[in-house]
Amino acid sequence: MITDNELAAIASKIRKLQKSSIANVLSIGGLLTRARSAHSHGSWYDWLNVEFAWSRQTADNFMNVFKTFGGGKSLNFSVLEPSALYELARPRTPPAARTTVLE
């Protein structure tokens, strides 16, 4: 049987991992944004496919999160999954909806 202290330690570790996951999403988005600037339209998709076997949408998800939230803003994303960040960062997401969710 797991004790309450062990459960608390597990929860703490999960929170740290979750924060690092969000930090990784932001870092990947920044790196992809930088790499994108070195490619023409067609070569960009080829590069994504060769290096990662990723779709354009996968790369866009990372880059949108970086462009929307990665500019040094200190926001607490510990309650959000990366997929929620992808949705919030999509260009079609109304800014008011983004603000409401983040508050």
Summary of the structure (lengths in Angstrom):
residues: 103
radius of gyration: 16.6
end to end distance: 37.8
largest distance: 57.1
contacts: 236
relative contact order: 0.12
helix: 73%
strand: 0%
